[in-house]
Amino acid sequence: MELTTGEEGTLNGDYGQVKQKAMEILVALGEIFKADRLIEISSVQVAGVSYKTIGDAGLEWIRSMSSEQVTVQATLNPAGMDLHLWKQMGIPQEFADKQLEIIDAYTNMGVKAICSCTPYLTGHSPKFGEHIAWSESSAVCYANSVLGARTNREGGPSALAAAIIGKTPNYGYHLDENRQPTLRVNVEASVYEESDFGALGATIGRIVNNGVPYFSGVKNPGADSLKSLAAALAASGGVAMYHLDGVTPEAASVNLDGVEARTFTQEDLSASYEQLSTFQSGDVDVVTIGCPHASMSEMKKVATLIKGKKVAKNTKLWIFTSLATKLMAERFGYLGDIRRAGGEVYTDCCMVVAPVEKFGFKRMAINSAKGAIYGPSTSKVDVLFGTTGRCVDIAVKGHA
Ligand code: F3S
């Protein structure tokens, strides 16, 4: 990889040890993936925030980098707890202390602790064609596919290194040739609910793996459906980008000649719902909504469904979102409706990166395909995957 004189100097330690370490990470990545050079980026989204996922070794590494400042707009992915309501969640003090240390270290570097996997819903939204370095897989897929920005699936360390240097190696989804479709999917099933798009993404992600699917036949998908599709594709496969006819800015200009095609039928949709669930009936301990973090329209939807009802005594209804969305939901009355019904809205974290496995939950109902994929392994729960309406209904009844 060709480096400029300034980049060589950074690599040789002319600008301090932290910048040297960051440059070493970028150069190593660039050499592995045969990048020709480093390119400037405008935005970074840093994953590797939850103490549950990074542990003491991760905390130590962030501490070792924390004397430097980031040079571009950078925000954090969800942490392992609500930064205000962690006691109410049942987070142990020791976990909270470590988590707050991680947040402080990032904040000292200038990374904004929005602690959300949907930065694009709260003002951190790159434009078409911008090169960025994001690491949360659902946000990466959304950025490439819906915003038309260009990012690889960064790891936490490479994202932080990119934020410090302001550059990333030029390979993968930064290049036109890697943004071409590898599988055409004609969607015959009627997909309407956000969870339908999750079910679609979970099936196609498994088939296409780390390729680029091109979807046609989907009518007027909403923004919540697009984020649900992105999250499921990224979780079940290694998808970093999809094309959706009429949505993805580059979809009209791709070459589909010779690209393998398949259909996604109503039967495929039903089968995907079944495959994503590990149980279908019985008591449910917790119902979770907000993976990726709930948007305002999702907050409104849940508030409308639950208003005037009561969450069952032995069941919890937890909604995860960003602080900005929660504050707006409070102003619009949605938070009040949810709380009066016995539900709670948590920010800064989610059911996957919070230590949910320590809360004694055995069975979770969820409207997110990504959450259903990760729930059994990371949160040690059985999962029932369903529409938002079914999930809220289960929260009220206490069982499926
Ligand atoms: Fe976001 Fe957590 Fe889901 S980070 S995409 S809510 S697993």
Residues whose N, C-alpha, C, O or C-beta is under 5 A from the ligand:
A	BS01	F3S	P78 C117 S138 A231 G290 C291 P292 H293 C350 V352
